[in-house]
Amino acid sequence: HLAQQDRSSTICKKLSFSSATTPLIFQRAVEGSVEKRQGRTLGPPGGKSMVVFVDDISMPEYNEWGDQITLEILRQLVESKGLYNLDKPGEWNAIVDLRFVGAMLRPGGGKADIPNRAKRHFHVVNVALPSVASMQQIFGSMVEAHFRPEGAEPLPDAVTAAADKLVALTVNLWDKVKQKMLPTPAKFHYIFNLRDLARVFQGIFLCPAREVLGATLGPLVRLWAHECERVFADRLVDDNDKQWFASALVKSVEGAYGKEGAAALAAGVGSSGSAPPLFVDFMRDGEEDPETGEELEAPRVYEPVPSLDDLRSRVEHKMGLFNEAHKLNAAQLVLFDDALAHFTRVSRILRTPRGSALLIGVGGSGKQSLTRLAAYVADCTLFQPAVTKSYNATSLLEDFKPLYRRAGVQGRGCALLFTDKEIKEESFLEYVNIFLNTGELPNLFPRDEYDAILGDVAAVYQKLGLAEPGREPAAEDLWAFFIDRV
């Protein structure tokens, strides 16, 4: 809805709150998107009005008096059309032409409510979970577009008939997982929502149907099982939970596709006899340039691994290339079965649009080494902050700048590796949270750098044919394109 606003009169900004959002971070986010109108009155640029969407509005933490002070500054802005400047106490800035839309989880079960003083300024709407029929319509239309593309030769009947059952099958498994895998103090991250459902289909759509799935049921069932393993099972913390999930997966496939489906699933089991098939996108080599003899960029095809031995030799080959290119950070890894599986997980996440991972495990288990290797295989520039005594939030933001330019202007992949040892201040986590939610860090670029980025991005924007004929692209369009690429 926000994307459909009239750009000539309305601009939109997305903010995201977390427990570490402070009033100062909120003030700077708002001030970074307004300009001086007259005197001490500020407003959105170009005399426009601005819709501010605040996600997770109930997240800021309570202080010892039971106040959410970050919501008090938001309430002040809504109620009094301005803010007292936290950097210069006593200075009042009037801010006009702002409208706010908030979103939050339903209160209860450990989820906070927002104070009535703030809530009274909003019209409250309860958004219920979509019905099964709605989910069938949402994901069914995506499945239809992927497996029955318009104007293309139809896929084999066995594949399209099996694809038609994917949505009901996935929703059924998702429901079982939600009911059985409930959050407890030891498993507080067992929270499964609609995003997880979407991620299963996002993974399925990475695989080119015509090239990989063939004419039989087997490859599609194994692809679906692999994506469900990655989205649901990778979060589970003990063997009992994982065994329950493996049997639920088999029962779901049997229920949808009968004995043929269960046999197809078993036929793709890896050499260990218990692992589901693995899908990766780095098994192919690039062709040789006939003129220079150099190897061209390898095609990235998301496809099943023939065997764990083939995967091991492929990753060892990539590790040899990585060690030649990065002699200081050379990785001498023993690629046992679990290490290979972890490598494919990290690799898949780096390949997924907006893919981010939180790797949890004992020290020395290879989380950083595997991530460095996976970033190299995905052709990403890996960056890890070098934390010193004087490293602070400003240093972190400075480190983000070259990554933004590389990703947004050059369109090249970047991977930011951040370990618990690098979190010197709580505000680091807040900036990472804002980045993951919106892609945009408040006041990251001063005006001159902002203008230079828009100039660089304009050439790419025109080259990709995104500009309307005979019309200069607006600064907001260019910035939105830049942030989307980031």
Secondary structure per residue as TSV (DSSP state, phi and psi in degrees):
chain	resnum	aa	ss	phi	psi
A	1	H	-	360.0	-42.9
A	2	L	G	-64.0	-35.8
A	3	A	G	-66.7	-21.0
A	4	Q	G	-92.9	4.5
A	5	Q	S	-66.5	152.2
A	6	D	-	-67.9	111.3
A	7	R	T	-65.4	-21.2
A	8	S	T	-75.1	-18.9
A	9	S	T	-124.1	-16.5
A	10	T	E	-135.0	135.0
A	11	I	E	-119.6	158.9
A	12	C	E	-124.8	144.4
A	13	K	E	-136.2	137.3
A	14	K	E	-109.7	128.1
A	15	L	E	-117.7	159.1
A	16	S	E	-138.8	128.3
A	17	F	-	-96.2	151.6
A	18	S	-	-139.5	-178.6
A	19	S	T	-66.4	-16.2
A	20	A	T	-101.3	6.3
A	21	T	-	-71.6	123.6
A	22	T	-	-102.5	161.6
A	23	P	H	-56.4	-35.1
A	24	L	H	-66.3	-40.3
A	25	I	H	-63.0	-41.4
A	26	F	H	-64.7	-45.6
A	27	Q	H	-58.1	-44.7
A	28	R	H	-67.7	-34.8
A	29	A	H	-63.9	-40.6
A	30	V	H	-71.5	-46.0
A	31	E	H	-64.2	-29.4
A	32	G	T	-70.1	-14.6
A	33	S	T	-114.2	12.6
A	34	V	-	-125.9	166.0
A	35	E	E	-135.8	168.9
A	36	K	E	-71.1	131.5
A	37	R	E	-98.4	-60.5
A	38	Q	E	-160.7	140.9
A	39	G	T	55.7	-125.8
A	40	R	T	-98.7	17.7
A	41	T	E	-95.6	127.0
A	42	L	E	-113.6	157.8
A	43	G	E	-164.0	168.4
A	44	P	S	-57.6	151.1
A	45	P	G	-61.9	151.3
A	46	G	G	71.6	18.7
A	47	G	G	69.2	13.9
A	48	K	-	-84.6	171.3
A	49	S	E	-101.8	158.3
A	50	M	E	-129.4	131.8
A	51	V	E	-96.4	121.6
A	52	V	E	-104.6	117.0
A	53	F	E	-97.2	117.5
A	54	V	E	-107.6	109.1
A	55	D	E	-86.6	150.0
A	56	D	S	52.2	50.7
A	57	I	T	-66.9	-19.1
A	58	S	T	-90.8	2.5
A	59	M	-	-77.3	-30.8
A	60	P	S	-52.7	143.1
A	61	E	-	-79.3	155.1
A	62	Y	-	-82.1	144.9
A	63	N	-	-90.3	-175.1
A	64	E	T	-67.6	-15.1
A	65	W	T	-95.8	5.8
A	66	G	S	81.3	18.6
A	67	D	-	-102.4	145.4
A	68	Q	-	-98.7	93.4
A	69	I	H	-66.6	-24.9
A	70	T	H	-67.0	-33.3
A	71	L	H	-76.0	-23.4
A	72	E	H	-67.8	-37.8
A	73	I	H	-72.1	-34.0
A	74	L	H	-65.7	-42.4
A	75	R	H	-62.5	-40.4
A	76	Q	H	-60.3	-41.1
A	77	L	H	-66.0	-42.3
A	78	V	H	-68.9	-43.2
A	79	E	H	-77.9	-44.0
A	80	S	H	-106.3	2.3
A	81	K	S	55.2	42.7
A	82	G	E	175.1	176.7
A	83	L	E	-136.2	147.0
A	84	Y	E	-82.4	129.2
A	85	N	-	-69.9	122.0
A	86	L	S	-74.8	-22.9
A	87	D	S	-78.4	-31.7
A	88	K	S	-127.6	87.2
A	89	P	T	-52.6	135.6
A	90	G	T	94.6	-15.8
A	91	E	-	-86.6	125.4
A	92	W	E	-101.1	130.9
A	93	N	E	-117.0	117.2
A	94	A	E	-79.0	132.7
A	95	I	E	-126.6	120.9
A	96	V	-	-115.2	169.6
A	97	D	S	62.7	35.3
A	98	L	E	-111.4	140.6
A	99	R	E	-128.2	144.6
A	100	F	E	-117.9	137.4
A	101	V	E	-123.6	127.6
A	102	G	E	-113.3	159.4
A	103	A	-	-141.8	142.1
A	104	M	-	-154.6	164.2
A	105	L	-	-77.0	156.0
A	106	R	-	-65.6	131.0
A	107	P	S	-63.1	155.6
A	108	G	B	111.2	156.7
A	109	G	T	63.0	38.8
A	110	G	T	90.4	-8.4
A	111	K	B	-91.1	130.4
A	112	A	-	-76.7	154.3
A	113	D	-	-95.4	171.5
A	114	I	-	-105.7	151.6
A	115	P	-	-61.6	149.2
A	116	N	H	-61.6	-29.6
A	117	R	H	-60.6	-34.9
A	118	A	H	-85.5	-38.6
A	119	K	H	-64.3	-30.7
A	120	R	T	-64.8	-15.8
A	121	H	T	-85.4	-6.3
A	122	F	S	-111.9	148.2
A	123	H	-	-86.7	120.7
A	124	V	-	-94.8	129.5
A	125	V	-	-125.8	129.4
A	126	N	-	-89.8	123.6
A	127	V	-	-102.6	109.5
A	128	A	-	-80.3	160.1
A	129	L	-	-64.2	138.8
A	130	P	-	-59.3	146.5
A	131	S	-	-70.6	167.2
A	132	V	H	-59.6	-37.5
A	133	A	H	-63.7	-39.5
A	134	S	H	-65.4	-43.1
A	135	M	H	-65.0	-36.9
A	136	Q	H	-60.8	-39.9
A	137	Q	H	-70.0	-43.7
A	138	I	H	-62.4	-59.4
A	139	F	H	-78.2	-28.4
A	140	G	H	-61.9	-39.3
A	141	S	H	-68.3	-33.3
A	142	M	H	-68.7	-43.4
A	143	V	H	-61.1	-42.5
A	144	E	H	-59.0	-44.7
A	145	A	H	-67.3	-33.9
A	146	H	H	-78.2	-42.5
A	147	F	H	-95.6	-13.7
A	148	R	S	-131.5	62.6
A	149	P	-	-64.1	140.4
A	150	E	T	-64.7	137.6
A	151	G	T	78.0	-1.7
A	152	A	S	-105.1	159.5
A	153	E	-	-63.9	133.3
A	154	P	-	-64.1	148.4
A	155	L	-	-75.5	163.6
A	156	P	-	-56.2	146.8
A	157	D	H	-57.7	-37.4
A	158	A	H	-60.4	-38.6
A	159	V	H	-73.3	-46.7
A	160	T	H	-67.2	-37.2
A	161	A	H	-64.7	-39.5
A	162	A	H	-68.8	-37.1
A	163	A	H	-64.5	-33.2
A	164	D	H	-62.1	-24.6
A	165	K	T	-91.4	-4.4
A	166	L	H	-61.8	-40.8
A	167	V	H	-66.2	-49.6
A	168	A	H	-61.2	-39.8
A	169	L	H	-62.8	-45.5
A	170	T	H	-69.6	-42.7
A	171	V	H	-62.4	-39.4
A	172	N	H	-62.3	-46.1
A	173	L	H	-66.7	-41.7
A	174	W	H	-59.3	-42.4
A	175	D	H	-62.2	-44.7
A	176	K	H	-61.3	-44.5
A	177	V	H	-63.0	-43.0
A	178	K	H	-61.9	-38.7
A	179	Q	H	-76.5	-34.9
A	180	K	H	-87.9	-44.2
A	181	M	S	-92.4	78.2
A	182	L	-	-89.6	149.9
A	183	P	-	-68.9	138.9
A	184	T	-	-131.6	171.2
A	185	P	G	-55.9	-33.1
A	186	A	G	-84.5	-17.8
A	187	K	G	-130.3	50.9
A	188	F	T	-67.3	-14.4
A	189	H	T	-90.9	5.4
A	190	Y	-	-77.9	67.8
A	191	I	-	-121.4	115.1
A	192	F	-	-114.4	122.3
A	193	N	-	-130.8	-171.2
A	194	L	H	-60.0	-27.1
A	195	R	H	-60.5	-37.4
A	196	D	H	-65.9	-38.7
A	197	L	H	-61.0	-44.3
A	198	A	H	-63.8	-36.3
A	199	R	H	-68.0	-32.3
A	200	V	H	-60.5	-47.6
A	201	F	H	-70.9	-32.8
A	202	Q	H	-59.1	-42.2
A	203	G	H	-66.5	-41.4
A	204	I	H	-62.1	-38.5
A	205	F	H	-75.8	-11.4
A	206	L	H	-68.6	-23.8
A	207	C	S	-89.0	122.5
A	208	P	-	-68.7	112.5
A	209	A	H	-59.2	-47.5
A	210	R	H	-66.1	-37.3
A	211	E	H	-80.6	-32.5
A	212	V	H	-109.9	-36.3
A	213	L	S	-80.6	-16.5
A	214	G	T	67.3	-151.3
A	215	A	T	-114.3	5.1
A	216	T	S	-117.3	172.0
A	217	L	S	-72.1	-34.0
A	218	G	H	-50.4	-58.3
A	219	P	H	-58.2	-36.9
A	220	L	H	-68.3	-41.9
A	221	V	H	-63.4	-40.6
A	222	R	H	-70.1	-36.2
A	223	L	H	-62.8	-45.7
A	224	W	H	-61.4	-44.0
A	225	A	H	-62.6	-39.3
A	226	H	H	-63.4	-45.2
A	227	E	H	-66.2	-37.3
A	228	C	H	-66.6	-39.2
A	229	E	H	-58.6	-46.9
A	230	R	H	-64.7	-41.5
A	231	V	H	-80.7	-41.4
A	232	F	T	-98.2	-53.5
A	233	A	G	-71.5	-29.8
A	234	D	G	-65.0	-16.0
A	235	R	G	-88.6	-16.0
A	236	L	-	-76.6	144.3
A	237	V	-	-106.5	-12.7
A	238	D	S	-135.5	165.4
A	239	D	H	-64.7	-35.6
A	240	N	H	-60.3	-45.6
A	241	D	H	-63.1	-41.6
A	242	K	H	-66.7	-38.6
A	243	Q	H	-66.5	-40.7
A	244	W	H	-59.6	-43.4
A	245	F	H	-65.2	-41.6
A	246	A	H	-61.1	-41.5
A	247	S	H	-72.3	-34.6
A	248	A	H	-64.3	-36.2
A	249	L	H	-63.5	-46.8
A	250	V	H	-63.9	-43.9
A	251	K	H	-62.4	-39.4
A	252	S	H	-63.4	-43.5
A	253	V	H	-65.3	-40.8
A	254	E	H	-62.7	-41.4
A	255	G	H	-63.8	-34.8
A	256	A	H	-88.2	-40.4
A	257	Y	H	-118.6	2.2
A	258	G	H	71.7	-163.5
A	259	K	H	-61.2	-32.6
A	260	E	H	-62.1	-41.3
A	261	G	H	-66.2	-43.1
A	262	A	H	-64.2	-39.0
A	263	A	H	-66.0	-39.5
A	264	A	H	-64.6	-37.0
A	265	L	H	-67.9	-43.1
A	266	A	H	-67.4	-29.6
A	267	A	H	-68.0	-18.7
A	268	G	T	-99.5	12.7
A	269	V	-	-68.7	141.5
A	270	G	-	-69.8	-178.1
A	271	S	T	-66.2	-21.9
A	272	S	T	-76.1	-13.4
A	273	G	S	85.2	-7.7
A	274	S	S	-128.0	-13.7
A	275	A	S	-86.6	141.6
A	276	P	-	-72.4	168.9
A	277	P	-	-64.0	152.4
A	278	L	-	-109.9	140.1
A	279	F	E	-114.9	132.8
A	280	V	E	-139.4	170.8
A	281	D	S	-124.5	21.3
A	282	F	-	-125.3	22.8
A	283	M	-	-81.8	-16.6
A	284	R	-	-98.6	146.5
A	285	D	-	-93.7	154.0
A	286	G	-	-76.9	155.3
A	287	E	-	-76.6	162.4
A	288	E	B	-88.9	136.4
A	289	D	-	-70.3	120.3
A	290	P	T	-62.1	-26.1
A	291	E	T	-85.9	-48.7
A	292	T	T	-97.2	-17.9
A	293	G	-	80.4	1.7
A	294	E	-	-79.5	153.9
A	295	E	B	-79.8	126.9
A	296	L	-	-77.5	168.7
A	297	E	-	-60.2	133.4
A	298	A	-	-72.3	142.9
A	299	P	-	-68.7	138.8
A	300	R	-	-99.0	98.4
A	301	V	-	-117.3	120.9
A	302	Y	-	-77.6	109.5
A	303	E	E	-146.5	163.0
A	304	P	E	-72.0	151.6
A	305	V	-	-83.0	128.3
A	306	P	S	-58.3	-44.0
A	307	S	-	-160.6	163.1
A	308	L	H	-63.6	-31.9
A	309	D	H	-65.9	-41.1
A	310	D	H	-63.0	-42.0
A	311	L	H	-63.5	-43.6
A	312	R	H	-60.6	-46.8
A	313	S	H	-65.9	-34.0
A	314	R	H	-66.7	-45.4
A	315	V	H	-67.9	-37.0
A	316	E	H	-63.0	-38.5
A	317	H	H	-62.3	-45.3
A	318	K	H	-64.3	-36.9
A	319	M	H	-65.4	-37.4
A	320	G	H	-61.8	-42.8
A	321	L	H	-65.0	-40.2
A	322	F	H	-62.3	-43.6
A	323	N	H	-66.6	-32.8
A	324	E	H	-65.9	-39.7
A	325	A	H	-80.4	-28.0
A	326	H	-	-128.7	74.6
A	327	K	S	-64.7	-31.1
A	328	L	T	-73.0	-33.5
A	329	N	T	-108.3	32.0
A	330	A	-	-56.1	137.3
A	331	A	-	-104.9	118.2
A	332	Q	-	-108.6	80.0
A	333	L	-	-100.7	140.3
A	334	V	-	-89.5	113.7
A	335	L	-	-89.9	73.5
A	336	F	-	-74.0	171.4
A	337	D	H	-56.4	-44.3
A	338	D	H	-66.7	-37.5
A	339	A	H	-63.2	-39.5
A	340	L	H	-62.8	-44.0
A	341	A	H	-62.8	-42.1
A	342	H	H	-64.3	-39.0
A	343	F	H	-61.5	-43.1
A	344	T	H	-66.4	-32.2
A	345	R	H	-64.1	-49.6
A	346	V	H	-63.8	-40.4
A	347	S	H	-61.8	-42.3
A	348	R	H	-65.0	-40.1
A	349	I	H	-65.8	-40.7
A	350	L	H	-67.8	-23.9
A	351	R	H	-85.0	-21.4
A	352	T	S	-79.7	134.2
A	353	P	T	-55.3	133.1
A	354	R	T	57.2	29.7
A	355	G	-	-79.4	126.8
A	356	S	-	-137.4	147.5
A	357	A	-	-132.2	147.1
A	358	L	-	-113.5	108.9
A	359	L	-	-94.6	121.6
A	360	I	-	-119.8	132.0
A	361	G	-	176.5	178.0
A	362	V	-	-70.8	153.6
A	363	G	T	-62.2	142.9
A	364	G	T	82.8	8.5
A	365	S	S	-86.8	0.1
A	366	G	S	99.0	15.4
A	367	K	H	-61.5	-46.9
A	368	Q	H	-71.7	-43.3
A	369	S	H	-62.1	-43.7
A	370	L	H	-66.2	-35.8
A	371	T	H	-66.8	-42.5
A	372	R	H	-60.0	-44.6
A	373	L	H	-66.2	-42.6
A	374	A	H	-64.1	-38.4
A	375	A	H	-64.4	-39.5
A	376	Y	H	-63.6	-44.4
A	377	V	H	-65.3	-34.3
A	378	A	T	-82.4	2.6
A	379	D	T	61.2	41.0
A	380	C	-	-105.5	144.1
A	381	T	E	-78.4	120.8
A	382	L	E	-92.7	132.5
A	383	F	E	-126.3	131.7
A	384	Q	-	-128.7	124.4
A	385	P	-	-60.0	137.2
A	386	A	-	-93.6	97.2
A	387	V	-	-82.9	124.4
A	388	T	-	-116.7	-178.8
A	389	K	T	-61.0	-35.9
A	390	S	T	-91.5	4.1
A	391	Y	-	-69.2	127.4
A	392	N	-	-138.5	-170.8
A	393	A	H	-60.5	-36.8
A	394	T	H	-63.5	-39.5
A	395	S	H	-63.3	-40.2
A	396	L	H	-61.7	-44.8
A	397	L	H	-64.3	-37.9
A	398	E	H	-62.2	-37.3
A	399	D	H	-68.8	-27.8
A	400	F	H	-69.9	-30.9
A	401	K	H	-56.4	-53.2
A	402	P	H	-62.9	-29.4
A	403	L	H	-68.0	-41.5
A	404	Y	H	-58.4	-45.7
A	405	R	H	-66.1	-42.7
A	406	R	H	-63.3	-44.7
A	407	A	H	-74.6	-46.8
A	408	G	H	-80.6	-37.7
A	409	V	T	-90.7	-49.8
A	410	Q	S	-84.3	-16.7
A	411	G	-	70.2	28.1
A	412	R	-	-102.6	146.5
A	413	G	-	-70.1	142.2
A	414	C	E	-132.4	147.0
A	415	A	E	-127.7	125.7
A	416	L	E	-100.7	117.5
A	417	L	-	-102.2	120.3
A	418	F	-	-131.2	114.3
A	419	T	-	-103.2	168.3
A	420	D	G	-62.5	-24.4
A	421	K	G	-70.7	-21.5
A	422	E	G	-86.5	-6.0
A	423	I	-	-86.4	84.1
A	424	K	-	-77.5	-32.3
A	425	E	S	-131.1	150.8
A	426	E	H	-60.9	-29.9
A	427	S	H	-63.4	-23.9
A	428	F	H	-58.2	-44.4
A	429	L	H	-66.0	-35.1
A	430	E	H	-65.0	-42.6
A	431	Y	H	-65.6	-39.0
A	432	V	H	-64.0	-40.5
A	433	N	H	-62.8	-45.3
A	434	I	H	-61.0	-43.1
A	435	F	H	-62.6	-44.5
A	436	L	H	-67.9	-30.9
A	437	N	H	-82.8	-38.3
A	438	T	H	-121.3	-19.5
A	439	G	S	78.7	-2.9
A	440	E	-	-127.2	120.0
A	441	L	-	-92.4	136.1
A	442	P	T	-63.8	132.5
A	443	N	T	53.2	38.5
A	444	L	-	-70.5	-44.1
A	445	F	S	-109.5	129.4
A	446	P	-	-66.5	168.7
A	447	R	H	-56.3	-42.6
A	448	D	H	-66.7	-39.6
A	449	E	H	-69.3	-37.8
A	450	Y	H	-58.6	-47.0
A	451	D	H	-64.3	-38.8
A	452	A	H	-64.6	-39.7
A	453	I	H	-64.6	-43.6
A	454	L	H	-60.7	-38.4
A	455	G	H	-63.1	-43.2
A	456	D	H	-67.9	-40.1
A	457	V	H	-71.0	-31.1
A	458	A	H	-56.8	-39.9
A	459	A	H	-64.0	-41.8
A	460	V	H	-67.1	-41.3
A	461	Y	H	-59.6	-44.6
A	462	Q	H	-67.7	-40.8
A	463	K	H	-62.6	-36.9
A	464	L	T	-80.3	-1.6
A	465	G	T	72.3	28.5
A	466	L	-	-88.2	-18.4
A	467	A	S	-76.7	144.8
A	468	E	-	-71.3	138.1
A	469	P	T	-57.3	133.2
A	470	G	T	72.7	14.1
A	471	R	S	-136.6	130.7
A	472	E	-	-68.8	132.8
A	473	P	-	-65.6	139.7
A	474	A	-	-71.5	154.6
A	475	A	H	-58.1	-37.7
A	476	E	H	-64.3	-38.7
A	477	D	H	-64.9	-43.1
A	478	L	H	-65.2	-42.1
A	479	W	H	-67.0	-40.8
A	480	A	H	-61.8	-39.5
A	481	F	H	-64.4	-43.1
A	482	F	H	-62.2	-47.8
A	483	I	H	-66.3	-36.3
A	484	D	H	-63.1	-39.9
A	485	R	H	-67.6	-39.3
A	486	V	-	-59.1	360.0
